[in-house]
Amino acid sequence: MKNIDWRYVLRLGLIAGVVVAYVSAIGVLVTFNSRSIVAGVLTLGQLILYIAPLWAGYLVGKKVLADGGSYLESLLSGLGVGVLSMVPVLGLIILPHALLPNLRRIFVNISPDLITLLTFQQESLLSGSLLLVGLMTALGLVGSATHLIPTQVRRPLAIALLWVVLVGMFSELLIQILRPLNRTLVTTFFQGNALKSNIALALFAITAALNWIVTSQRETVKTQIKQLPSDYQKGLYIASLVLVFILFMLLPRVVGSFLSEVLVNVGLYILMGLGLNIAIGLAGLLDLGYVTNFAIGAYIMGVLTSTSSLGRGQLSFWVVIPICIVSAMITGFLLALPVLRMRGDYLAITTLGFGEIIRLLALSDWLRPLIGGAQGIVFIPKPAIFDFVFGTSSQLYYIVFFGCLLVLFVSVRLNNSRTGRQWMALREDEDAAKAMGIDTIQTKLLAFTLSAASGGLAGAIFASKLGTIFPNSFDLLVSINVLALIIVGGMGSIPGIMVGALVLIGLPELLREFAEYRLLAYGVLLIVMMLARPEGLIPSEIRQRELHDEEVISTVENPSA
Amino acid sequence: MTDNILVAEQVTKRFGGLVAIKDLTFAIPRQSIVSIIGPNGAGKTTFFNCITGFYTIDEGEMVFDGIRLNGREANQITRLGIARTFQNIRLFSNMTAIENIMVGQEPHLTSTWLGAIIGTPFSRREEVDAEQEARRLLRFVGLAGKGDAMARNLSYGDQRRLEIARALGSKPKLLLLDEPTAGMNPKETAETTQFIRHLRDELGITILLIEHDMRVVMGISEQVTVLDYGEKIAEGKPAEIQSNPRVIEAYLGRGAAASATINTAA
């Protein structure tokens, strides 16, 4: 038993328990319980309840083994974590029942529904609690027992589990997509809005097997491809690009209008993410007022195309798009002028202020005759080519898609150019960059200006997509969202931005009924990311090396000086 | 005076009430190796910063190759042909060695962001050339094969070399090295000394050196200038400096080790 760090077990067990008690008390469990994953077996609420002891058991088992403990000790610690994680949850069940009947007045979410959920619909509270204790303890044990399975088996199993959960969670969407294709398919796979349990089992087995095959074959395929002549490799590369392109072109037809709408929103944030990435990821300029560019693009589009009394010119979408981009660039340039000599935190605070100023200006009575104040601008027409109107989300998708392609192309080109190097040098060490002959003022201005461009584009598309714009669409949260998706995806990483947008913008749209917990989830996600994976989901190669080469770094930074 | 590449005429630099450099008059002959030595806080690095435009001088005049430097920004001065390294290495740590040198080549690159986006033949050509030149410089400083390593992952000695390579990227006429052998062991120090001489002989550039290691200073300098409290207290050939009573006094007066020689300074 000497290899078990009991304090760690105690801490982790209680943390897991408190997390469960907390999400119960604020109502997450009950809300999420309405979404079924596997019919009659598992709901999203239950999943959240189970994950904490499972994860704590996994961590504690890992630590015991790393400290040189035996498998038995690792299992024992997992058991301990499971038992401990129960304590706060049990308190949540017993306290309002036995001691503090008034507790519910403060914590309105500790409802009978929650108690029913926690005690598995048992008649008596006692048998229900015992069931919960048993289950959580077992989960702690299972968590630590995962280390008994060799890694190359454990990984496919974990990934398969994730697939089942994802497919189950989004059954409703899948049903909508599948129904027009084949009705019997839907009834064989799904029951209500969840996976059937036998199908879930089959899905688990298939994905696990597939994953196992893919991971074991990946290297051999890679080497085989490398042995091909370079012309073939190039051809293969181009072919895969074309394939991806075709897939993306077909996407809105396949996924239907709701998912297209989600994709359009994700696309708008990818546009903004790619833009802000120039300022933050490349040039290291922490700009917290990115919403400015978004607002400029949207309002210019609104004013110049609207058919309402505020509209001036009633120009075509395609004519106004370049005007929006250029205006955003000009604004970016002008707002960069006063902050040129600021660094780090000061820059962040000032740009934060700019973002708010823009929103207040849009709201103000002063600009009301021009842009409508709180009433905003209405009757902004949809983009059209001759008689073809991009009226629905599945049609607007293509505009966003090509916009993203364009900005992506520009980003990649800039990334690998002299300009990109100047930005990176500026980020790394402004003084040294100056000593290399880089005009830091010009470089900063260029970063702000180009960074603003795609924000303007996103705003313009946003305005004509919605048809109406109001000042409160341009609040701080837009800037924060864009910044968060860059951080979650990986600073300076272009694929990271796409994944970040999918996770932070796409997922919440798909989980609309839980909208009130959106910011809570953001906060948790950001904290977990900072602790567990500070380089982001898909880090740029550079950041990854930077944050995980600590041994190398320490030898470099501690010379005998 | 055309044989002097840099002339400082009665340069004074103050920080508030503190006079960091006082009435310093100083000349560097073309294609020579000149050292500035002096106790800690004597104003050596401040003088470097005055030459390179990081500080604006309060009085006096700085002339480089016939061009007045007063009032020019650091980046402009670099473009005139002065390159430097830093006392505490200041590479772009999260960029590769090659990228670091390519940033050093800035003064000779002219492609624009628009050219990069469009992918004009000119900017492609320039990128390829710049990379080739960077690889050549990397070989020149003895770092061949390490071009794709992140600068921060290089060993300490390699980082010093890379910093010199980066400075050479701008094809300078005058190279300022701020304690190039700081933190090196005797073997590395000897190699670096060799290398600095080689730099001058091979590339024909002028080198101004701040150095604490007296073996390096006395070994390669053709002229040594001693600063103390921002003032020049001695100037001459290494041998003359070694026997100068004011120099010995300046060093020992610091209350350092009670050594009779100045070998242990720093």
HADDOCK unambig.tbl for C-alpha pairs under 7 A between the chains (distance, minus, plus):
assign (segid A and resid 410 and name CA) (segid B and resid 117 and name CA) 5.68 0.50 0.50
assign (segid A and resid 413 and name CA) (segid B and resid 116 and name CA) 6.19 0.50 0.50
assign (segid A and resid 413 and name CA) (segid B and resid 117 and name CA) 5.34 0.50 0.50
assign (segid A and resid 414 and name CA) (segid B and resid 113 and name CA) 6.81 0.50 0.50
assign (segid A and resid 414 and name CA) (segid B and resid 116 and name CA) 6.30 0.50 0.50
assign (segid A and resid 414 and name CA) (segid B and resid 117 and name CA) 6.23 0.50 0.50
assign (segid A and resid 417 and name CA) (segid B and resid 116 and name CA) 6.07 0.50 0.50
assign (segid A and resid 419 and name CA) (segid B and resid 113 and name CA) 5.74 0.50 0.50
assign (segid A and resid 421 and name CA) (segid B and resid 103 and name CA) 6.54 0.50 0.50
assign (segid A and resid 422 and name CA) (segid B and resid 103 and name CA) 6.83 0.50 0.50
assign (segid A and resid 425 and name CA) (segid B and resid 92 and name CA) 6.02 0.50 0.50
assign (segid A and resid 428 and name CA) (segid B and resid 92 and name CA) 5.27 0.50 0.50
assign (segid A and resid 428 and name CA) (segid B and resid 93 and name CA) 6.82 0.50 0.50
assign (segid A and resid 429 and name CA) (segid B and resid 92 and name CA) 6.43 0.50 0.50
assign (segid A and resid 432 and name CA) (segid B and resid 90 and name CA) 6.50 0.50 0.50
assign (segid A and resid 434 and name CA) (segid B and resid 74 and name CA) 6.17 0.50 0.50
assign (segid A and resid 434 and name CA) (segid B and resid 75 and name CA) 5.11 0.50 0.50
assign (segid A and resid 435 and name CA) (segid B and resid 74 and name CA) 5.89 0.50 0.50
assign (segid A and resid 435 and name CA) (segid B and resid 75 and name CA) 5.67 0.50 0.50
assign (segid A and resid 435 and name CA) (segid B and resid 78 and name CA) 6.37 0.50 0.50
assign (segid A and resid 436 and name CA) (segid B and resid 75 and name CA) 6.53 0.50 0.50
assign (segid A and resid 436 and name CA) (segid B and resid 78 and name CA) 6.40 0.50 0.50
assign (segid A and resid 436 and name CA) (segid B and resid 103 and name CA) 6.78 0.50 0.50
assign (segid A and resid 436 and name CA) (segid B and resid 104 and name CA) 5.25 0.50 0.50
assign (segid A and resid 436 and name CA) (segid B and resid 106 and name CA) 6.60 0.50 0.50
assign (segid A and resid 437 and name CA) (segid B and resid 75 and name CA) 3.78 0.50 0.50
assign (segid A and resid 437 and name CA) (segid B and resid 76 and name CA) 6.28 0.50 0.50
assign (segid A and resid 437 and name CA) (segid B and resid 78 and name CA) 5.13 0.50 0.50
assign (segid A and resid 437 and name CA) (segid B and resid 79 and name CA) 5.84 0.50 0.50
assign (segid A and resid 437 and name CA) (segid B and resid 106 and name CA) 6.10 0.50 0.50
assign (segid A and resid 437 and name CA) (segid B and resid 107 and name CA) 5.85 0.50 0.50
assign (segid A and resid 438 and name CA) (segid B and resid 75 and name CA) 5.64 0.50 0.50
assign (segid A and resid 438 and name CA) (segid B and resid 106 and name CA) 6.61 0.50 0.50
assign (segid A and resid 439 and name CA) (segid B and resid 75 and name CA) 5.94 0.50 0.50
assign (segid A and resid 542 and name CA) (segid B and resid 94 and name CA) 6.26 0.50 0.50
assign (segid A and resid 546 and name CA) (segid B and resid 94 and name CA) 6.85 0.50 0.50
assign (segid A and resid 552 and name CA) (segid B and resid 153 and name CA) 5.91 0.50 0.50
assign (segid A and resid 553 and name CA) (segid B and resid 152 and name CA) 6.66 0.50 0.50
assign (segid A and resid 553 and name CA) (segid B and resid 153 and name CA) 6.34 0.50 0.50
assign (segid A and resid 556 and name CA) (segid B and resid 152 and name CA) 6.81 0.50 0.50
assign (segid A and resid 556 and name CA) (segid B and resid 153 and name CA) 6.77 0.50 0.50
assign (segid A and resid 556 and name CA) (segid B and resid 155 and name CA) 5.87 0.50 0.50
assign (segid A and resid 556 and name CA) (segid B and resid 156 and name CA) 5.77 0.50 0.50
assign (segid A and resid 559 and name CA) (segid B and resid 156 and name CA) 6.59 0.50 0.50
assign (segid A and resid 559 and name CA) (segid B and resid 183 and name CA) 6.36 0.50 0.50
assign (segid A and resid 560 and name CA) (segid B and resid 183 and name CA) 5.17 0.50 0.50
assign (segid A and resid 561 and name CA) (segid B and resid 182 and name CA) 6.46 0.50 0.50
assign (segid A and resid 561 and name CA) (segid B and resid 183 and name CA) 4.19 0.50 0.50
